[in-house]
Amino acid sequence: MGRVLRLPIWLPCVLLAWLPGVLLAATPTRVVSVVPHLTELLYEIGAGDKLVAIDDASDYPPEVKTKPKVANYRSINVEAVLAQKPDLILGWRSAQSRMLAPLEQLGIPVFYSEPTDFASLATEMRALGKLLGVEKSANEAADRYLARLHDLEQRYGQPTGVKVFYQLWYPPLTSVSGNAWPAQAIELCGGVNAMSNARTPYPQVNIEQVIRANPALILAGSQDPDALHHWQQWSNLDAVKHHRLMLVNSDELHRFTPRALNAVEDMCRAIRK
């Protein structure tokens, strides 16, 4: 990722201009979130009291677990959403735009999230805060987030040459490349992504590819203590030989929220070691 792109301060206004006009008519008071990172962002910017329903995977902060659940990663229950009488739905554009189309056709406005890098997350926070009438607290939250991001860049951003293999899941053995969130984190930390030349963001790889790359560090986005156990049979790998196998909190890193920087900092420390 190199130096993180600093987006212009006027971009939140442009994002709002892309939304249906009905969104700007009144400040939404009944919000349904069908993706975990947007549920979390509502609380981060000071608008958690507007949330009336969530998806099955939303579990942070803990108080959201009592909210009615109207969606999962495969589908959205249109009838259950309508029963909540929402005046705004929060969704993930690339994964949910088709599922939310029937609700948009019924006139319910949708705020779509699609952060492209760590800096753009702050832009989304500002746009969402402006939309929900909590602009001041949202801007403060975005400023805190950017300050911490800048601090991490200053401390860890210099290239180290440390080759890192990130195991997204197994089996099948799947890694990350390009603009995938963990791939950007590796670069932010000064590491070299062993799968950086893959053609897709989440490539399925074989053991031979990893052996050829011979990473100095193997990371896994998992909280399962056995998630990296299968690597022990490949004792010729530099990471295995020197006991450089580490788990990363996937609930933090894989969600587009300020908490992702907790996991990023853990990764940076591991790379620096």
C-alpha positions in Angstrom: 0.0 0.0 0.0 3.0 2.3 0.5 2.0 5.7 1.9 -1.7 5.8 2.7 -3.7 8.1 0.4 -5.0 11.2 2.1 -8.5 11.8 0.8 -9.7 15.4 0.4 -12.0 16.8 3.1 -14.8 17.5 0.6 -15.2 13.8 -0.3 -17.8 13.0 2.4 -20.1 15.6 0.8 -19.6 13.9 -2.6 -20.5 10.5 -1.1 -23.7 12.0 0.3 -24.6 13.5 -3.1 -24.5 10.0 -4.6 -27.3 8.8 -2.2 -31.0 9.0 -3.0 -32.5 12.4 -2.3 -34.9 11.0 0.3 -31.9 10.5 2.6 -31.3 14.2 2.8 -34.9 15.1 3.6 -34.7 14.2 7.3 -32.3 12.8 9.7 -32.8 9.0 10.0 -33.9 7.7 13.4 -34.5 4.0 12.7 -31.5 2.3 11.2 -31.1 -1.3 10.1 -27.5 -2.6 9.7 -27.0 -5.8 7.7 -23.2 -6.0 7.9 -21.1 -6.2 11.2 -18.6 -3.4 10.5 -21.3 -0.9 9.9 -23.1 -2.0 13.1 -19.9 -1.3 14.9 -19.3 2.0 13.1 -22.7 3.3 14.3 -21.5 3.1 17.9 -18.1 4.4 17.0 -19.5 7.6 15.7 -22.1 8.1 18.4 -25.2 6.9 16.6 -25.8 3.5 18.2 -29.1 4.6 19.7 -30.6 4.8 16.2 -30.0 1.1 15.5 -33.2 -1.0 15.5 -32.1 -4.3 13.9 -28.9 -6.1 12.7 -27.5 -9.2 10.9 -26.6 -12.5 12.5 -22.9 -11.7 12.5 -23.1 -8.4 14.3 -21.7 -8.9 17.8 -19.8 -5.8 18.7 -20.2 -3.9 20.9 -21.9 -6.6 23.1 -25.1 -4.7 23.6 -26.1 -5.2 19.9 -26.6 -8.9 20.5 -30.1 -8.2 21.9 -31.3 -6.4 18.7 -33.6 -8.2 16.3 -31.8 -10.1 13.6 -33.0 -9.6 10.0 -30.2 -10.9 7.8 -27.2 -13.3 7.5 -24.3 -13.4 5.1 -26.4 -15.2 2.5 -29.8 -13.5 2.6 -31.9 -10.6 3.9 -35.3 -11.2 5.3 -37.3 -8.4 3.6 -40.4 -8.9 5.7 -38.4 -8.7 8.9 -36.7 -5.6 7.8 -40.0 -3.9 6.8 -41.4 -4.8 10.2 -38.8 -2.6 11.8 -40.0 0.4 9.7 -36.5 1.6 8.9 -35.7 5.0 7.4 -32.2 3.9 6.5 -30.4 0.6 5.8 -26.7 0.2 6.0 -25.1 -2.4 3.7 -22.0 -3.5 1.9 -22.1 -2.6 -1.7 -20.1 -5.4 -3.4 -21.7 -8.2 -1.3 -25.3 -7.0 -0.7 -26.5 -4.5 -3.4 -28.5 -7.2 -5.2 -30.1 -8.5 -2.0 -31.0 -4.9 -0.9 -32.4 -3.9 -4.3 -36.0 -5.0 -3.5 -35.9 -2.7 -0.4 -34.6 0.2 -2.4 -37.4 -0.3 -4.9 -39.8 0.1 -2.0 -38.3 3.5 -1.4 -36.1 2.7 1.6 -32.8 4.5 1.3 -29.6 2.5 1.6 -26.1 3.8 2.7 -23.6 1.5 1.0 -20.1 1.0 2.5 -17.1 0.0 0.4 -13.8 1.2 2.0 -10.9 0.7 -0.3 -8.0 1.3 2.1 -7.4 2.2 5.7 -7.7 6.0 5.1 -11.0 5.7 3.2 -12.6 4.2 6.4 -12.3 7.7 8.0 -14.1 9.2 5.0 -17.0 6.8 5.4 -17.2 7.6 9.1 -17.5 11.3 8.3 -20.1 10.7 5.6 -22.2 8.4 7.9 -22.0 11.0 10.7 -23.2 13.8 8.5 -26.1 11.7 7.3 -27.2 10.7 10.8 -26.9 14.1 12.4 -23.8 13.2 14.6 -21.2 15.0 12.5 -19.2 16.3 15.4 -18.8 13.0 17.2 -18.2 11.2 13.9 -15.4 13.7 12.9 -13.8 13.3 16.3 -13.9 9.5 16.0 -12.4 9.7 12.4 -9.7 12.1 13.6 -8.7 9.7 16.4 -8.6 6.8 14.0 -6.4 8.7 11.5 -4.1 9.9 14.2 -3.5 6.3 15.3 -3.1 5.1 11.6 -0.5 7.9 11.1 1.4 6.8 14.2 1.5 3.2 13.0 2.8 4.4 9.6 5.5 6.4 11.3 6.6 3.7 13.6 6.4 0.7 11.3 6.1 1.9 7.7 9.8 1.5 6.7 10.4 -1.6 4.5 11.9 -4.5 6.4 12.2 -7.1 3.6 10.4 -9.7 5.9 8.4 -12.0 3.7 5.0 -12.8 5.2 2.5 -15.5 4.3 -1.1 -14.7 5.5 -3.4 -17.7 5.8 -6.9 -16.4 5.5 -8.3 -19.9 6.1 -7.5 -23.6 5.7 -8.6 -25.9 4.1 -8.6 -24.9 1.3 -5.4 -23.0 1.8 -6.3 -19.4 1.0 -4.3 -16.2 1.2 -4.5 -12.5 0.4 -3.1 -10.2 -2.2 -3.7 -6.8 -3.8 -6.1 -4.6 -1.9 -7.4 -7.2 0.5 -7.4 -5.7 4.0 -4.7 -8.1 5.5 -2.5 -7.6 2.4 -2.6 -3.8 2.9 -1.8 -4.4 6.6 1.3 -6.4 5.7 2.5 -3.6 3.5 1.7 -0.9 6.0 3.9 -2.7 8.5 6.8 -2.8 6.2 6.5 -6.5 5.3 6.5 -8.2 1.9 3.4 -10.2 1.1 4.5 -13.7 -0.2 1.4 -13.8 -2.4 1.5 -10.3 -3.7 1.7 -11.4 -7.3 -1.6 -13.4 -7.1 -4.2 -12.5 -9.7 -7.1 -12.4 -7.2 -7.6 -10.7 -3.8 -8.1 -14.1 -2.1 -6.1 -16.7 -4.0 -6.3 -20.4 -3.2 -2.7 -21.6 -3.1 -0.8 -24.9 -2.7 1.9 -25.9 -0.3 4.5 -25.9 -3.1 3.9 -22.1 -3.7 4.5 -21.4 0.0 7.6 -23.5 0.1 9.0 -21.7 -2.9 8.3 -18.3 -1.3 9.8 -19.5 2.0 8.2 -16.9 4.2 10.0 -15.7 7.4 6.6 -15.3 9.1 3.3 -17.1 8.8 0.2 -15.4 10.1 -3.4 -16.7 10.3 -6.6 -14.7 10.8 -8.1 -17.0 13.4 -8.8 -17.5 17.0 -8.4 -21.3 16.7 -5.2 -22.3 18.5 -4.7 -25.2 16.0 -5.2 -23.0 12.9 -1.5 -23.1 12.1 -0.7 -26.6 13.4 -0.5 -28.2 9.8 2.6 -26.1 9.1 4.7 -28.1 11.6 5.2 -30.9 9.1 7.2 -28.4 6.8 10.1 -27.9 9.1 12.3 -26.7 6.2 10.2 -23.4 6.0 12.0 -20.5 7.6 8.9 -19.5 9.6 8.5 -23.0 11.0 12.2 -23.5 11.7 12.3 -20.4 13.8 8.9 -20.7 15.4 7.4 -17.7 13.7 3.8 -18.8 13.5 1.3 -16.3 14.8 -2.5 -15.9 15.1 -4.1 -12.5 14.3 -7.5 -11.5 15.8 -9.7 -12.0 12.7 -12.7 -10.3 14.4 -10.6 -7.1 14.4 -8.5 -7.3 11.3 -11.2 -8.5 8.9 -13.8 -5.8 9.8 -13.5 -2.4 8.4 -13.6 -0.5 11.7 -11.0 1.4 13.9 -10.5 -1.8 15.9 -8.7 -3.2 12.9 -5.7 -1.2 13.9 -5.3 -3.3 17.1 -4.6 -6.3 14.9 -2.5 -4.3 12.5 -0.3 -3.2 15.3 0.1 -6.9 16.5 1.1 -7.7 12.9 3.6 -4.9 12.8 5.2 -6.0 16.0 5.5 -9.6 14.8 7.2 -8.4 11.5 9.6 -6.1 13.4 10.7 -9.0 15.6 
